Amino acid sequence: MTGLSYDTGITALLVIDPYNDFISDGGLYWDRLKGVAEANNCVPNMQQILSTSRQAGLRVCYALHHRYRPGDYETWKYIAPIQRSNWRHKSFEYGTWRGEIRSGFGPLPGDIVAHEHWCSSGFANTDLDQQLKVHGLHRLIIIGLLANTCLEATARFAAELGYDATVVKDATASLSAEEMHVALDINLPNYVNAIVSTGEIIEALSPLSASSSGSL
């Protein structure tokens, strides 16, 4: 895809769930993810996009999954299967290394960190929509985990709320190639206006980076 352009005044990079449990060796899900993640260079691509976005002057936002705490879900009347799985595995357990953001991916002063989401959408029952709107942001570049759960659910919800979204297809991963295919090739084209590569995003943001650094 060519002709991508982003206005720093209205565009944010949205980073979803860059937890150690997902993208670090020793994380709860890494052994199941790494086949897909390493095949598309997911983690280095996420890091490159994050760095380039900061250099370009984009505001960086975080949509983070609820980190397991003792007592979670125990009194809930209804629990979705994905939540039951998170409960069973103590996903992203609060107070542990597994529930920390991977080194080099953490928020900096001025970044937006939304309330943790309990299921999959970064918008549902959080303040992400409000935070974006009060900063005048209505275009999103979305990266992070998992392609077929939190990333897809967040992108779908973004469309419902009127955001223009771009998903970077090699800065996400799933537990299988089939799940990646369904999310990126079948479902998300109905909700986002661009599904692009890391190289295409870097190319689109590089002029902004050069401008912000004072170079040509």
N, C-alpha and C positions, 0 to 999 in steps of 0.2 A: 504494500500500500504506500502511495506517495501523497504528498500534499498535507501531511499532518502538521498542525500548528496549535500551539497552546499559549493562551494569555495568562501570564503569572498572576494577574489580578483576580482571576475567576477560577483558576485551576488548582487542584490539590492532588498530591500523591496520597493514596489511601493504602496503608500497609495493614494486612490482615494476619493476625496470629503468628508473628515470627518467634514463637516460643522454642526453647530448647527441646521440648517434647517432640516438636515437629522437625526442626531443621538442624539439630546438633547430634553428633555422634554420642550415643548413650541415651538419647531421648526416647521416650516411650514408643513413639511411632516411627522413628527414623529407619529402623531396619525394614519396615514395610514400605516406606516411602522412597528410600534411596535409589531403588532401581529406576523409577520414573524421574526423580529429582536430579540424579546424576546424568541421566540420558539427555535431559534438556538444559543442563547447567543452571538449574533453578536458583540455588543459593547464591552463587557468584553474580548471576543476573540481577537478582533482587538487590544485592549490595551495590552493584553498579548503577542501577536505576535510582536507588535511594541517594547515593552520592551525587549523581548528576542532577537530580531534582533539587537538592539543597543548593548546589552551585548555581542553578538556574533561577533560584529565588522562589520556587514553589513552596507553598506551605505543606508540611507533612502532617498527615493525620493517621491515627492508629485506631483500628477496630479490633479489640482484643476479646477473646473468649473468656467466659467466667472461669476462674481458677478454682478447682475443687477445694472446699473447706469442710471439716467434719460437721455433720448434721445436714449438709445439702441434700435436698430431695426427700428426706425421710418423712416429712409430713405432707408431701404433695399428693393431691388426689389423682392427677394424671401426669404421666411422664412419657415424653416422646422416646422412641427407641434410641435415638442418638444421645439423648440425655441420660438414659439408663446405662448406655455404654460408658459415657463419661463418668458416671457415678461408680460403676463397677471398677473401672481402671484408675480412678482418681486422676483424671486427665489434668495436666497443667497445675499440679497440686501447689496451692499457695504456701509460701515459706520454704519451698524446696528449689533446687537448681532447675528441676524440670519445668517449673512454673515461671521461670524467669525468661525475659526476652534475650535471645542470643546476642552475645557480645558484638558490638558494631552495628546493631540494628535498633538500639534503644532511642527513645524520644529525647530531643534537645529542648532547651528553653524556647518557647514560642510555638512548639508543635501542639497539635490538638490530640488529646487522648480521651476518647469517648468512654463512657461507662461500659463495663464488661457486658457482653451479650450472653444470654443463657442458653440459646439454642444455636442458630446458624447465622441469621442476619445481623450485621453490625448496626442496623438501624432499629430493629424491633426492640422496644422498651429500653432504649438508650437515649442519650442526648446528642448523638452524632448529627442528626438532621439539624437541630438547633445550632450546634457549634459551627457547622458549615455555613448555615444561612446568616448567622450574625457576622461572619467573616466575609460574606459576599461571594462564597464559593459555590459554583454550580456545575463545574466540569470536573470529572474524577478520572485519574489514572489509577487502576486497581491492580495490586500485586498481592501475593501471599497464599495462604493455605486454608483449606483444601479447595481445589478447583471445583469439585462437584458438591461441596457442602457450603462452607462459610463464604467463599468467594462468590459462588454462583448466587446464593441467597441474598447476599449484600448487593450484588449487581442488579438482581431482579427488583429488589426493594427500591434501589436508587431510581430505576426507571419509573416505578409507581409514583415516586415523589417528584419526578420531573427533572432529574439530573441527566446530564450527558456523560456517558461513561465509556472509557477505553479499558480493555483488559489486555494485559501483556501475557501472551500464551506460554512463553518460556520463562516466566517469573512466577510460576505456580506449579503445583504438583498434586497428584492424587495417589491412592494406594495401588492403582492399576492403570494401564494404558487405556483400557476400555472406559473407565470413569473419566479420564481426561477427554477422550473422544466425545463422549456424550455431553459433557459440560461445554467444551469449547467449539465443537462442530455442529451440535444439534440444538442445545438449549440456549446458550448465551447469545447466538446471533439474533435471537428474537428480542433481546433486551438491551444490548449495548451497540453503540454506533461504530465501534472499531475493535477488532481483535488483532493485535499486532505483535511483532517480535521485539525483543530488547533492542536490537540494532536499530529498528525503526523509531522507537521511542528516544533512544540516545541521539539519533540524527535530528529528530524534531526539537529536542531540548538543547542541543549543543549551541545553536546560535544565541539562545537565551543565556547560557552559561558564559559564553564569550562576552556578551554585552554586560553582564553583571560584574565580570572581572575587569572590564575596561579594555579588553583586547578586541581585535577585529578578526 
